[in-house]
Amino acid sequence: MELTAEEIAAHYSACGDSVALINAGKPADMSDDDWVDTLARNKEHLVLMLAKDYWTTESMTAITAASAA
């Protein structure tokens, strides 16, 4: 299945949301256990998205860095 440019942009935007969340660090009102779970889910999301073959000219630098953080 081939994605439209708009669909690819939406996936890239979702990756950006995960990167921003990871880079922001644990919110003060979140428990350590919840943060560990949130971090793991967002990193896994980035790893899965990095494996997709539909990316074109998007920069994956921040996504790669956040997935390994």
N, CA, C, O and CB atoms as a CASP TS submission, in Angstrom:
PFRMAT TS
TARGET T0000
AUTHOR 0000-0000-0000
METHOD Language model
MODEL 1
PARENT N/A
ATOM      1  N   MET     1       0.839  -1.184   0.000  1.00  0.00           N
ATOM      2  CA  MET     1       0.000   0.000   0.000  1.00  0.00           C
ATOM      3  C   MET     1       0.885   1.248   0.000  1.00  0.00           C
ATOM      4  O   MET     1       1.785   1.392   0.827  1.00  0.00           O
ATOM      5  CB  MET     1      -0.955  -0.002   1.221  1.00  0.00           C
ATOM      6  N   GLU     2       0.616   2.110  -0.911  1.00  0.00           N
ATOM      7  CA  GLU     2       1.378   3.355  -1.007  1.00  0.00           C
ATOM      8  C   GLU     2       0.639   4.471  -0.278  1.00  0.00           C
ATOM      9  O   GLU     2      -0.572   4.635  -0.427  1.00  0.00           O
ATOM     10  CB  GLU     2       1.620   3.741  -2.488  1.00  0.00           C
ATOM     11  N   LEU     3       1.381   5.223   0.504  1.00  0.00           N
ATOM     12  CA  LEU     3       0.788   6.320   1.261  1.00  0.00           C
ATOM     13  C   LEU     3       0.834   7.618   0.474  1.00  0.00           C
ATOM     14  O   LEU     3       1.711   7.825  -0.365  1.00  0.00           O
ATOM     15  CB  LEU     3       1.502   6.493   2.596  1.00  0.00           C
ATOM     16  N   THR     4      -0.125   8.486   0.759  1.00  0.00           N
ATOM     17  CA  THR     4      -0.110   9.808   0.150  1.00  0.00           C
ATOM     18  C   THR     4       0.902  10.678   0.880  1.00  0.00           C
ATOM     19  O   THR     4       1.348  10.343   1.977  1.00  0.00           O
ATOM     20  CB  THR     4      -1.520  10.453   0.183  1.00  0.00           C
ATOM     21  N   ALA     5       1.257  11.782   0.270  1.00  0.00           N
ATOM     22  CA  ALA     5       2.172  12.727   0.904  1.00  0.00           C
ATOM     23  C   ALA     5       1.596  13.224   2.230  1.00  0.00           C
ATOM     24  O   ALA     5       2.337  13.434   3.190  1.00  0.00           O
ATOM     25  CB  ALA     5       2.458  13.916  -0.034  1.00  0.00           C
ATOM     26  N   GLU     6       0.277  13.411   2.284  1.00  0.00           N
ATOM     27  CA  GLU     6      -0.378  13.874   3.501  1.00  0.00           C
ATOM     28  C   GLU     6      -0.286  12.818   4.610  1.00  0.00           C
ATOM     29  O   GLU     6      -0.078  13.156   5.776  1.00  0.00           O
ATOM     30  CB  GLU     6      -1.848  14.219   3.215  1.00  0.00           C
ATOM     31  N   GLU     7      -0.439  11.554   4.248  1.00  0.00           N
ATOM     32  CA  GLU     7      -0.337  10.481   5.237  1.00  0.00           C
ATOM     33  C   GLU     7       1.090  10.366   5.772  1.00  0.00           C
ATOM     34  O   GLU     7       1.298  10.174   6.970  1.00  0.00           O
ATOM     35  CB  GLU     7      -0.782   9.144   4.624  1.00  0.00           C
ATOM     36  N   ILE     8       2.060  10.483   4.882  1.00  0.00           N
ATOM     37  CA  ILE     8       3.460  10.441   5.308  1.00  0.00           C
ATOM     38  C   ILE     8       3.747  11.617   6.239  1.00  0.00           C
ATOM     39  O   ILE     8       4.421  11.459   7.257  1.00  0.00           O
ATOM     40  CB  ILE     8       4.416  10.469   4.081  1.00  0.00           C
ATOM     41  N   ALA     9       3.238  12.790   5.890  1.00  0.00           N
ATOM     42  CA  ALA     9       3.440  13.977   6.727  1.00  0.00           C
ATOM     43  C   ALA     9       2.814  13.778   8.111  1.00  0.00           C
ATOM     44  O   ALA     9       3.380  14.216   9.113  1.00  0.00           O
ATOM     45  CB  ALA     9       2.838  15.228   6.046  1.00  0.00           C
ATOM     46  N   ALA    10       1.660  13.125   8.173  1.00  0.00           N
ATOM     47  CA  ALA    10       1.006  12.872   9.455  1.00  0.00           C
ATOM     48  C   ALA    10       1.844  11.911  10.306  1.00  0.00           C
ATOM     49  O   ALA    10       1.984  12.113  11.512  1.00  0.00           O
ATOM     50  CB  ALA    10      -0.412  12.298   9.234  1.00  0.00           C
ATOM     51  N   HIS    11       2.398  10.874   9.684  1.00  0.00           N
ATOM     52  CA  HIS    11       3.262   9.943  10.413  1.00  0.00           C
ATOM     53  C   HIS    11       4.521  10.647  10.910  1.00  0.00           C
ATOM     54  O   HIS    11       4.968  10.408  12.032  1.00  0.00           O
ATOM     55  CB  HIS    11       3.641   8.749   9.521  1.00  0.00           C
ATOM     56  N   TYR    12       5.089  11.510  10.078  1.00  0.00           N
ATOM     57  CA  TYR    12       6.294  12.248  10.462  1.00  0.00           C
ATOM     58  C   TYR    12       5.987  13.190  11.624  1.00  0.00           C
ATOM     59  O   TYR    12       6.800  13.339  12.536  1.00  0.00           O
ATOM     60  CB  TYR    12       6.855  13.041   9.260  1.00  0.00           C
ATOM     61  N   SER    13       4.822  13.820  11.590  1.00  0.00           N
ATOM     62  CA  SER    13       4.404  14.707  12.670  1.00  0.00           C
ATOM     63  C   SER    13       4.239  13.926  13.977  1.00  0.00           C
ATOM     64  O   SER    13       4.633  14.407  15.039  1.00  0.00           O
ATOM     65  CB  SER    13       3.089  15.417  12.301  1.00  0.00           C
ATOM     66  N   ALA    14       3.665  12.738  13.901  1.00  0.00           N
ATOM     67  CA  ALA    14       3.512  11.894  15.095  1.00  0.00           C
ATOM     68  C   ALA    14       4.880  11.511  15.652  1.00  0.00           C
ATOM     69  O   ALA    14       5.069  11.462  16.867  1.00  0.00           O
ATOM     70  CB  ALA    14       2.693  10.619  14.765  1.00  0.00           C
ATOM     71  N   CYS    15       5.827  11.242  14.766  1.00  0.00           N
ATOM     72  CA  CYS    15       7.194  10.960  15.223  1.00  0.00           C
ATOM     73  C   CYS    15       7.759  12.170  15.946  1.00  0.00           C
ATOM     74  O   CYS    15       8.407  12.038  16.984  1.00  0.00           O
ATOM     75  CB  CYS    15       8.107  10.571  14.036  1.00  0.00           C
ATOM     76  N   GLY    16       7.511  13.344  15.396  1.00  0.00           N
ATOM     77  CA  GLY    16       7.974  14.580  16.029  1.00  0.00           C
ATOM     78  C   GLY    16       7.387  14.763  17.416  1.00  0.00           C
ATOM     79  O   GLY    16       8.064  15.247  18.323  1.00  0.00           O
ATOM     80  N   ASP    17       6.123  14.376  17.584  1.00  0.00           N
ATOM     81  CA  ASP    17       5.495  14.451  18.908  1.00  0.00           C
ATOM     82  C   ASP    17       6.211  13.537  19.894  1.00  0.00           C
ATOM     83  O   ASP    17       6.454  13.918  21.039  1.00  0.00           O
ATOM     84  CB  ASP    17       4.004  14.074  18.824  1.00  0.00           C
ATOM     85  N   SER    18       6.550  12.325  19.443  1.00  0.00           N
ATOM     86  CA  SER    18       7.274  11.389  20.316  1.00  0.00           C
ATOM     87  C   SER    18       8.661  11.928  20.666  1.00  0.00           C
ATOM     88  O   SER    18       9.101  11.824  21.811  1.00  0.00           O
ATOM     89  CB  SER    18       7.400  10.009  19.639  1.00  0.00           C
ATOM     90  N   VAL    19       9.343  12.500  19.681  1.00  0.00           N
ATOM     91  CA  VAL    19      10.668  13.084  19.920  1.00  0.00           C
ATOM     92  C   VAL    19      10.562  14.201  20.960  1.00  0.00           C
ATOM     93  O   VAL    19      11.361  14.261  21.894  1.00  0.00           O
ATOM     94  CB  VAL    19      11.280  13.629  18.595  1.00  0.00           C
ATOM     95  N   ALA    20       9.581  15.079  20.797  1.00  0.00           N
ATOM     96  CA  ALA    20       9.417  16.204  21.725  1.00  0.00           C
ATOM     97  C   ALA    20       9.132  15.708  23.137  1.00  0.00           C
ATOM     98  O   ALA    20       9.671  16.246  24.104  1.00  0.00           O
ATOM     99  CB  ALA    20       8.286  17.130  21.255  1.00  0.00           C
ATOM    100  N   LEU    21       8.293  14.692  23.261  1.00  0.00           N
ATOM    101  CA  LEU    21       7.968  14.143  24.572  1.00  0.00           C
ATOM    102  C   LEU    21       9.207  13.539  25.222  1.00  0.00           C
ATOM    103  O   LEU    21       9.471  13.786  26.399  1.00  0.00           O
ATOM    104  CB  LEU    21       6.860  13.088  24.455  1.00  0.00           C
ATOM    105  N   ILE    22       9.964  12.755  24.472  1.00  0.00           N
ATOM    106  CA  ILE    22      11.179  12.133  25.002  1.00  0.00           C
ATOM    107  C   ILE    22      12.182  13.203  25.426  1.00  0.00           C
ATOM    108  O   ILE    22      12.758  13.131  26.511  1.00  0.00           O
ATOM    109  CB  ILE    22      11.812  11.192  23.954  1.00  0.00           C
ATOM    110  N   ASN    23      12.381  14.184  24.570  1.00  0.00           N
ATOM    111  CA  ASN    23      13.376  15.224  24.848  1.00  0.00           C
ATOM    112  C   ASN    23      12.974  16.147  25.991  1.00  0.00           C
ATOM    113  O   ASN    23      13.837  16.738  26.640  1.00  0.00           O
ATOM    114  CB  ASN    23      13.615  16.044  23.608  1.00  0.00           C
ATOM    115  N   ALA    24      11.671  16.279  26.245  1.00  0.00           N
ATOM    116  CA  ALA    24      11.199  17.156  27.318  1.00  0.00           C
ATOM    117  C   ALA    24      11.489  16.551  28.691  1.00  0.00           C
ATOM    118  O   ALA    24      11.640  17.278  29.673  1.00  0.00           O
ATOM    119  CB  ALA    24       9.695  17.423  27.166  1.00  0.00           C
ATOM    120  N   GLY    25      11.565  15.243  28.756  1.00  0.00           N
ATOM    121  CA  GLY    25      11.809  14.595  30.037  1.00  0.00           C
ATOM    122  C   GLY    25      10.537  14.375  30.820  1.00  0.00           C
ATOM    123  O   GLY    25       9.450  14.767  30.396  1.00  0.00           O
ATOM    124  N   LYS    26      10.683  13.751  31.954  1.00  0.00           N
ATOM    125  CA  LYS    26       9.539  13.363  32.777  1.00  0.00           C
ATOM    126  C   LYS    26       8.826  14.583  33.329  1.00  0.00           C
ATOM    127  O   LYS    26       9.446  15.435  33.965  1.00  0.00           O
ATOM    128  CB  LYS    26       9.984  12.457  33.920  1.00  0.00           C
ATOM    129  N   PRO    27       7.510  14.672  33.087  1.00  0.00           N
ATOM    130  CA  PRO    27       6.733  15.757  33.702  1.00  0.00           C
ATOM    131  C   PRO    27       6.735  15.624  35.226  1.00  0.00           C
ATOM    132  O   PRO    27       6.761  14.513  35.755  1.00  0.00           O
ATOM    133  CB  PRO    27       5.280  15.755  33.168  1.00  0.00           C
ATOM    134  N   ALA    28       6.707  16.730  35.910  1.00  0.00           N
ATOM    135  CA  ALA    28       6.765  16.733  37.376  1.00  0.00           C
ATOM    136  C   ALA    28       5.607  15.965  38.004  1.00  0.00           C
ATOM    137  O   ALA    28       5.753  15.389  39.083  1.00  0.00           O
ATOM    138  CB  ALA    28       6.766  18.161  37.892  1.00  0.00           C
ATOM    139  N   ASP    29       4.459  15.954  37.334  1.00  0.00           N
ATOM    140  CA  ASP    29       3.282  15.313  37.920  1.00  0.00           C
ATOM    141  C   ASP    29       3.108  13.854  37.485  1.00  0.00           C
ATOM    142  O   ASP    29       2.056  13.263  37.726  1.00  0.00           O
ATOM    143  CB  ASP    29       2.046  16.095  37.554  1.00  0.00           C
ATOM    144  N   MET    30       4.122  13.271  36.851  1.00  0.00           N
ATOM    145  CA  MET    30       4.040  11.883  36.394  1.00  0.00           C
ATOM    146  C   MET    30       4.885  10.990  37.295  1.00  0.00           C
ATOM    147  O   MET    30       5.996  11.352  37.682  1.00  0.00           O
ATOM    148  CB  MET    30       4.503  11.758  34.922  1.00  0.00           C
ATOM    149  N   SER    31       4.348   9.831  37.620  1.00  0.00           N
ATOM    150  CA  SER    31       5.106   8.893  38.458  1.00  0.00           C
ATOM    151  C   SER    31       6.270   8.315  37.650  1.00  0.00           C
ATOM    152  O   SER    31       6.247   8.308  36.419  1.00  0.00           O
ATOM    153  CB  SER    31       4.184   7.746  38.990  1.00  0.00           C
ATOM    154  N   ASP    32       7.270   7.841  38.355  1.00  0.00           N
ATOM    155  CA  ASP    32       8.425   7.237  37.685  1.00  0.00           C
ATOM    156  C   ASP    32       8.003   6.036  36.853  1.00  0.00           C
ATOM    157  O   ASP    32       8.494   5.854  35.739  1.00  0.00           O
ATOM    158  CB  ASP    32       9.485   6.819  38.711  1.00  0.00           C
ATOM    159  N   ASP    33       7.090   5.202  37.384  1.00  0.00           N
ATOM    160  CA  ASP    33       6.627   4.026  36.640  1.00  0.00           C
ATOM    161  C   ASP    33       5.906   4.421  35.355  1.00  0.00           C
ATOM    162  O   ASP    33       6.123   3.816  34.305  1.00  0.00           O
ATOM    163  CB  ASP    33       5.701   3.178  37.512  1.00  0.00           C
ATOM    164  N   ASP    34       5.050   5.435  35.442  1.00  0.00           N
ATOM    165  CA  ASP    34       4.342   5.901  34.247  1.00  0.00           C
ATOM    166  C   ASP    34       5.321   6.466  33.219  1.00  0.00           C
ATOM    167  O   ASP    34       5.150   6.266  32.017  1.00  0.00           O
ATOM    168  CB  ASP    34       3.296   6.966  34.622  1.00  0.00           C
ATOM    169  N   TRP    35       6.342   7.170  33.697  1.00  0.00           N
ATOM    170  CA  TRP    35       7.333   7.744  32.783  1.00  0.00           C
ATOM    171  C   TRP    35       8.111   6.645  32.063  1.00  0.00           C
ATOM    172  O   TRP    35       8.355   6.742  30.860  1.00  0.00           O
ATOM    173  CB  TRP    35       8.302   8.662  33.549  1.00  0.00           C
ATOM    174  N   VAL    36       8.496   5.611  32.789  1.00  0.00           N
ATOM    175  CA  VAL    36       9.224   4.496  32.173  1.00  0.00           C
ATOM    176  C   VAL    36       8.366   3.875  31.072  1.00  0.00           C
ATOM    177  O   VAL    36       8.866   3.575  29.987  1.00  0.00           O
ATOM    178  CB  VAL    36       9.608   3.423  33.239  1.00  0.00           C
ATOM    179  N   ASP    37       7.078   3.682  31.349  1.00  0.00           N
ATOM    180  CA  ASP    37       6.156   3.103  30.371  1.00  0.00           C
ATOM    181  C   ASP    37       5.973   4.033  29.170  1.00  0.00           C
ATOM    182  O   ASP    37       6.010   3.586  28.024  1.00  0.00           O
ATOM    183  CB  ASP    37       4.796   2.813  31.027  1.00  0.00           C
ATOM    184  N   THR    38       5.779   5.313  29.433  1.00  0.00           N
ATOM    185  CA  THR    38       5.589   6.300  28.362  1.00  0.00           C
ATOM    186  C   THR    38       6.830   6.381  27.474  1.00  0.00           C
ATOM    187  O   THR    38       6.727   6.421  26.248  1.00  0.00           O
ATOM    188  CB  THR    38       5.271   7.688  28.957  1.00  0.00           C
ATOM    189  N   LEU    39       7.982   6.405  28.099  1.00  0.00           N
ATOM    190  CA  LEU    39       9.243   6.463  27.364  1.00  0.00           C
ATOM    191  C   LEU    39       9.411   5.230  26.483  1.00  0.00           C
ATOM    192  O   LEU    39       9.775   5.344  25.312  1.00  0.00           O
ATOM    193  CB  LEU    39      10.427   6.587  28.335  1.00  0.00           C
ATOM    194  N   ALA    40       9.148   4.063  27.037  1.00  0.00           N
ATOM    195  CA  ALA    40       9.291   2.813  26.278  1.00  0.00           C
ATOM    196  C   ALA    40       8.344   2.786  25.082  1.00  0.00           C
ATOM    197  O   ALA    40       8.746   2.404  23.983  1.00  0.00           O
ATOM    198  CB  ALA    40       9.024   1.598  27.186  1.00  0.00           C
ATOM    199  N   ARG    41       7.091   3.190  25.286  1.00  0.00           N
ATOM    200  CA  ARG    41       6.122   3.181  24.183  1.00  0.00           C
ATOM    201  C   ARG    41       6.524   4.149  23.073  1.00  0.00           C
ATOM    202  O   ARG    41       6.412   3.823  21.891  1.00  0.00           O
ATOM    203  CB  ARG    41       4.726   3.539  24.702  1.00  0.00           C
ATOM    204  N   ASN    42       6.988   5.328  23.448  1.00  0.00           N
ATOM    205  CA  ASN    42       7.355   6.314  22.440  1.00  0.00           C
ATOM    206  C   ASN    42       8.635   5.918  21.701  1.00  0.00           C
ATOM    207  O   ASN    42       8.746   6.147  20.497  1.00  0.00           O
ATOM    208  CB  ASN    42       7.528   7.682  23.086  1.00  0.00           C
ATOM    209  N   LYS    43       9.588   5.336  22.398  1.00  0.00           N
ATOM    210  CA  LYS    43      10.807   4.860  21.732  1.00  0.00           C
ATOM    211  C   LYS    43      10.470   3.724  20.772  1.00  0.00           C
ATOM    212  O   LYS    43      10.989   3.682  19.656  1.00  0.00           O
ATOM    213  CB  LYS    43      11.855   4.390  22.771  1.00  0.00           C
ATOM    214  N   GLU    44       9.606   2.805  21.196  1.00  0.00           N
ATOM    215  CA  GLU    44       9.201   1.701  20.328  1.00  0.00           C
ATOM    216  C   GLU    44       8.490   2.233  19.088  1.00  0.00           C
ATOM    217  O   GLU    44       8.702   1.733  17.983  1.00  0.00           O
ATOM    218  CB  GLU    44       8.287   0.719  21.090  1.00  0.00           C
ATOM    219  N   HIS    45       7.649   3.246  19.271  1.00  0.00           N
ATOM    220  CA  HIS    45       6.975   3.879  18.132  1.00  0.00           C
ATOM    221  C   HIS    45       8.010   4.397  17.134  1.00  0.00           C
ATOM    222  O   HIS    45       7.874   4.181  15.929  1.00  0.00           O
ATOM    223  CB  HIS    45       6.057   5.037  18.610  1.00  0.00           C
ATOM    224  N   LEU    46       9.037   5.074  17.628  1.00  0.00           N
ATOM    225  CA  LEU    46      10.058   5.628  16.739  1.00  0.00           C
ATOM    226  C   LEU    46      10.835   4.525  16.029  1.00  0.00           C
ATOM    227  O   LEU    46      11.124   4.638  14.838  1.00  0.00           O
ATOM    228  CB  LEU    46      11.019   6.519  17.526  1.00  0.00           C
ATOM    229  N   VAL    47      11.173   3.465  16.748  1.00  0.00           N
ATOM    230  CA  VAL    47      11.898   2.339  16.133  1.00  0.00           C
ATOM    231  C   VAL    47      11.061   1.738  15.001  1.00  0.00           C
ATOM    232  O   VAL    47      11.575   1.468  13.916  1.00  0.00           O
ATOM    233  CB  VAL    47      12.236   1.247  17.200  1.00  0.00           C
ATOM    234  N   LEU    48       9.769   1.531  15.265  1.00  0.00           N
ATOM    235  CA  LEU    48       8.888   0.981  14.231  1.00  0.00           C
ATOM    236  C   LEU    48       8.793   1.916  13.030  1.00  0.00           C
ATOM    237  O   LEU    48       8.805   1.469  11.883  1.00  0.00           O
ATOM    238  CB  LEU    48       7.489   0.723  14.804  1.00  0.00           C
ATOM    239  N   MET    49       8.700   3.203  13.298  1.00  0.00           N
ATOM    240  CA  MET    49       8.564   4.169  12.196  1.00  0.00           C
ATOM    241  C   MET    49       9.858   4.287  11.395  1.00  0.00           C
ATOM    242  O   MET    49       9.814   4.485  10.180  1.00  0.00           O
ATOM    243  CB  MET    49       8.164   5.548  12.741  1.00  0.00           C
ATOM    244  N   LEU    50      11.004   4.169  12.054  1.00  0.00           N
ATOM    245  CA  LEU    50      12.276   4.229  11.327  1.00  0.00           C
ATOM    246  C   LEU    50      12.408   3.076  10.329  1.00  0.00           C
ATOM    247  O   LEU    50      13.118   3.194   9.330  1.00  0.00           O
ATOM    248  CB  LEU    50      13.451   4.201  12.314  1.00  0.00           C
ATOM    249  N   ALA    51      11.734   1.980  10.597  1.00  0.00           N
ATOM    250  CA  ALA    51      11.814   0.808   9.724  1.00  0.00           C
ATOM    251  C   ALA    51      10.928   0.921   8.488  1.00  0.00           C
ATOM    252  O   ALA    51      11.043   0.104   7.575  1.00  0.00           O
ATOM    253  CB  ALA    51      11.437  -0.427  10.496  1.00  0.00           C
ATOM    254  N   LYS    52      10.057   1.907   8.442  1.00  0.00           N
ATOM    255  CA  LYS    52       9.149   2.063   7.302  1.00  0.00           C
ATOM    256  C   LYS    52       9.935   2.470   6.061  1.00  0.00           C
ATOM    257  O   LYS    52      10.958   3.148   6.152  1.00  0.00           O
ATOM    258  CB  LYS    52       8.050   3.109   7.612  1.00  0.00           C
ATOM    259  N   ASP    53       9.443   2.049   4.911  1.00  0.00           N
ATOM    260  CA  ASP    53      10.156   2.327   3.656  1.00  0.00           C
ATOM    261  C   ASP    53       9.534   3.443   2.830  1.00  0.00           C
ATOM    262  O   ASP    53       9.921   3.644   1.679  1.00  0.00           O
ATOM    263  CB  ASP    53      10.213   1.083   2.825  1.00  0.00           C
ATOM    264  N   TYR    54       8.586   4.166   3.393  1.00  0.00           N
ATOM    265  CA  TYR    54       7.925   5.213   2.615  1.00  0.00           C
ATOM    266  C   TYR    54       8.499   6.608   2.812  1.00  0.00           C
ATOM    267  O   TYR    54       8.012   7.562   2.205  1.00  0.00           O
ATOM    268  CB  TYR    54       6.486   5.238   2.954  1.00  0.00           C
ATOM    269  N   TRP    55       9.506   6.746   3.634  1.00  0.00           N
ATOM    270  CA  TRP    55      10.095   8.071   3.863  1.00  0.00           C
ATOM    271  C   TRP    55      10.775   8.558   2.593  1.00  0.00           C
ATOM    272  O   TRP    55      11.320   7.765   1.824  1.00  0.00           O
ATOM    273  CB  TRP    55      11.109   8.035   5.038  1.00  0.00           C
ATOM    274  N   THR    56      10.738   9.844   2.383  1.00  0.00           N
ATOM    275  CA  THR    56      11.351  10.428   1.184  1.00  0.00           C
ATOM    276  C   THR    56      12.506  11.339   1.601  1.00  0.00           C
ATOM    277  O   THR    56      13.633  10.873   1.770  1.00  0.00           O
ATOM    278  CB  THR    56      10.297  11.224   0.345  1.00  0.00           C
ATOM    279  N   THR    57      12.234  12.623   1.766  1.00  0.00           N
ATOM    280  CA  THR    57      13.300  13.576   2.080  1.00  0.00           C
ATOM    281  C   THR    57      13.290  14.019   3.538  1.00  0.00           C
ATOM    282  O   THR    57      14.018  14.940   3.908  1.00  0.00           O
ATOM    283  CB  THR    57      13.183  14.786   1.188  1.00  0.00           C
ATOM    284  N   GLU    58      12.472  13.373   4.372  1.00  0.00           N
ATOM    285  CA  GLU    58      12.378  13.755   5.779  1.00  0.00           C
ATOM    286  C   GLU    58      13.707  13.495   6.488  1.00  0.00           C
ATOM    287  O   GLU    58      14.378  12.493   6.241  1.00  0.00           O
ATOM    288  CB  GLU    58      11.236  12.984   6.475  1.00  0.00           C
ATOM    289  N   SER    59      14.066  14.422   7.372  1.00  0.00           N
ATOM    290  CA  SER    59      15.265  14.215   8.188  1.00  0.00           C
ATOM    291  C   SER    59      14.897  13.285   9.341  1.00  0.00           C
ATOM    292  O   SER    59      13.952  13.540  10.087  1.00  0.00           O
ATOM    293  CB  SER    59      15.842  15.581   8.723  1.00  0.00           C
ATOM    294  N   MET    60      15.650  12.219   9.470  1.00  0.00           N
ATOM    295  CA  MET    60      15.382  11.243  10.517  1.00  0.00           C
ATOM    296  C   MET    60      16.383  11.358  11.684  1.00  0.00           C
ATOM    297  O   MET    60      16.399  10.511  12.577  1.00  0.00           O
ATOM    298  CB  MET    60      15.423   9.833   9.929  1.00  0.00           C
ATOM    299  N   THR    61      17.204  12.397  11.670  1.00  0.00           N
ATOM    300  CA  THR    61      18.248  12.559  12.669  1.00  0.00           C
ATOM    301  C   THR    61      17.679  12.610  14.088  1.00  0.00           C
ATOM    302  O   THR    61      18.122  11.855  14.954  1.00  0.00           O
ATOM    303  CB  THR    61      19.046  13.818  12.385  1.00  0.00           C
ATOM    304  N   ALA    62      16.711  13.484  14.337  1.00  0.00           N
ATOM    305  CA  ALA    62      16.145  13.629  15.677  1.00  0.00           C
ATOM    306  C   ALA    62      15.384  12.371  16.087  1.00  0.00           C
ATOM    307  O   ALA    62      15.396  11.987  17.257  1.00  0.00           O
ATOM    308  CB  ALA    62      15.218  14.850  15.738  1.00  0.00           C
ATOM    309  N   ILE    63      14.733  11.739  15.137  1.00  0.00           N
ATOM    310  CA  ILE    63      13.989  10.518  15.416  1.00  0.00           C
ATOM    311  C   ILE    63      14.931   9.402  15.813  1.00  0.00           C
ATOM    312  O   ILE    63      14.677   8.675  16.774  1.00  0.00           O
ATOM    313  CB  ILE    63      13.159  10.103  14.206  1.00  0.00           C
ATOM    314  N   THR    64      16.017   9.267  15.074  1.00  0.00           N
ATOM    315  CA  THR    64      17.030   8.242  15.382  1.00  0.00           C
ATOM    316  C   THR    64      17.629   8.497  16.759  1.00  0.00           C
ATOM    317  O   THR    64      17.780   7.564  17.548  1.00  0.00           O
ATOM    318  CB  THR    64      18.151   8.226  14.305  1.00  0.00           C
ATOM    319  N   ALA    65      17.969   9.735  17.056  1.00  0.00           N
ATOM    320  CA  ALA    65      18.582  10.073  18.345  1.00  0.00           C
ATOM    321  C   ALA    65      17.616   9.805  19.499  1.00  0.00           C
ATOM    322  O   ALA    65      18.014   9.241  20.519  1.00  0.00           O
ATOM    323  CB  ALA    65      19.024  11.549  18.360  1.00  0.00           C
ATOM    324  N   ALA    66      16.366  10.199  19.350  1.00  0.00           N
ATOM    325  CA  ALA    66      15.399  10.016  20.432  1.00  0.00           C
ATOM    326  C   ALA    66      15.076   8.540  20.639  1.00  0.00           C
ATOM    327  O   ALA    66      14.833   8.112  21.768  1.00  0.00           O
ATOM    328  CB  ALA    66      14.117  10.796  20.137  1.00  0.00           C
ATOM    329  N   SER    67      15.070   7.772  19.578  1.00  0.00           N
ATOM    330  CA  SER    67      14.756   6.346  19.726  1.00  0.00           C
ATOM    331  C   SER    67      15.856   5.602  20.480  1.00  0.00           C
ATOM    332  O   SER    67      15.612   4.545  21.062  1.00  0.00           O
ATOM    333  CB  SER    67      14.545   5.704  18.350  1.00  0.00           C
ATOM    334  N   ALA    68      17.064   6.157  20.466  1.00  0.00           N
ATOM    335  CA  ALA    68      18.205   5.533  21.135  1.00  0.00           C
ATOM    336  C   ALA    68      18.500   6.149  22.495  1.00  0.00           C
ATOM    337  O   ALA    68      19.369   5.669  23.222  1.00  0.00           O
ATOM    338  CB  ALA    68      19.428   5.635  20.263  1.00  0.00           C
ATOM    339  N   ALA    69      17.780   7.209  22.839  1.00  0.00           N
ATOM    340  CA  ALA    69      18.051   7.947  24.083  1.00  0.00           C
ATOM    341  C   ALA    69      17.791   7.107  25.316  1.00  0.00           C
ATOM    342  O   ALA    69      17.972   7.583  26.436  1.00  0.00           O
ATOM    343  CB  ALA    69      17.207   9.204  24.144  1.00  0.00           C
TER
END
